[in-house]
Amino acid sequence: MDTTRNTVLEAWMTEHGYSSNSSAEAVNRAIGRLTGRPGGLDGSSVRAWKAGRVT
């Protein structure tokens, strides 16, 4: 499977000072606010987004 790095996400994270783990925590909080249930993402999920393994 061909993958394309998500350079836009990487740049945004760098600009705003987010690591993969802190991004996952922020997304999990947002999921919790929207759904009432905690999100289950971790740093490896965000790294997969950055690497283009998740479309």
C-alpha positions as CSV (number, residue, x, y, z in Angstrom):
1,M,0.0,0.0,0.0
2,D,1.4,3.4,-1.0
3,T,1.3,6.0,1.8
4,T,1.8,9.7,1.8
5,R,3.0,11.4,4.9
6,N,0.6,13.9,6.5
7,T,3.0,16.8,6.4
8,V,0.2,19.3,7.1
9,L,-0.6,17.5,10.4
10,E,3.1,17.3,11.3
11,A,3.5,21.0,10.7
12,W,0.4,21.9,12.7
13,M,1.6,19.8,15.6
14,T,5.0,21.4,15.6
15,E,3.6,24.9,15.3
16,H,1.3,24.3,18.3
17,G,3.8,22.3,20.4
18,Y,2.0,19.0,20.3
19,S,3.7,15.6,20.5
20,S,2.0,12.5,19.3
21,N,1.0,11.6,22.9
22,S,-0.3,15.1,23.7
23,S,-2.3,15.2,20.4
24,A,-3.9,11.9,21.3
25,E,-4.8,13.1,24.7
26,A,-6.4,16.3,23.2
27,V,-8.4,14.3,20.7
28,N,-9.5,11.9,23.4
29,R,-10.8,14.9,25.5
30,A,-12.7,16.2,22.5
31,I,-14.2,12.8,21.8
32,G,-15.3,12.7,25.4
33,R,-16.9,16.2,25.2
34,L,-18.7,15.3,22.0
35,T,-19.9,11.8,22.8
36,G,-19.8,11.5,26.6
37,R,-17.4,8.6,26.4
38,P,-13.6,8.8,26.5
39,G,-11.6,8.3,23.3
40,G,-9.2,5.4,23.1
41,L,-6.4,6.9,21.0
42,D,-2.7,6.8,21.9
43,G,0.5,8.2,20.5
44,S,0.8,5.3,18.1
45,S,-2.6,6.3,16.6
46,V,-1.3,9.8,15.9
47,R,1.9,8.5,14.5
48,A,-0.1,6.3,12.1
49,W,-2.0,9.4,10.9
50,K,1.3,11.3,10.4
51,A,2.8,8.4,8.5
52,G,-0.2,8.2,6.2
53,R,-1.1,4.7,7.3
54,V,-4.7,5.9,8.2
55,T,-6.8,7.4,5.5
